[in-house]
């Protein structure tokens, strides 16, 4: 390796004045962008601002919720959850896939819709879309455009072991006339 005969250049050393100049430039850019953005948002219509305020409402949490699921000595586990405004009231609901924390096998899932209780704001279960008693495992679960969709893996008879579902069904629920309606007919197919 060859050493350079040129001494260290003075302008390659950072000094406090360099940091002050950089900080001043960054502050100027931030102030300018805030001023420009503030004038652009002031012209938004009231409806857009109202929708933004409604979107700021947090969906109900699953923490501390007692699900209608009999787990015996083990606890209920929220395996999946998704959020969306299912009843189009401007407040999001939470949809949770829940099962018992079994040490062996594949416990059946329940799918529950949560909303906030009036006044207290505490989350509560308002609907059961899939009952664990039906022995379904829920996959491909999503909430989009006010619809809950899922793929349900099930069993053709009680003799089929929990490890090995032999039926597959697609399901979709929508809020209609004050209730969740399953709009995809049950079309069980072999797995």
Beta strands, then each sheet from edge to edge (+ up, - down):
strand 1: 76-84
strand 2: 93-100
strand 3: 110-116
strand 4: 123-130
strand 5: 137-144
strand 6: 147-154
strand 7: 167-176
strand 8: 179-182
strand 9: 189-190
sheet 1: 1+ 2- 3+ 4-
sheet 2: 5+ 6- 7+ 8-
sheet 3: 5+ 6- 7+ 9-
end
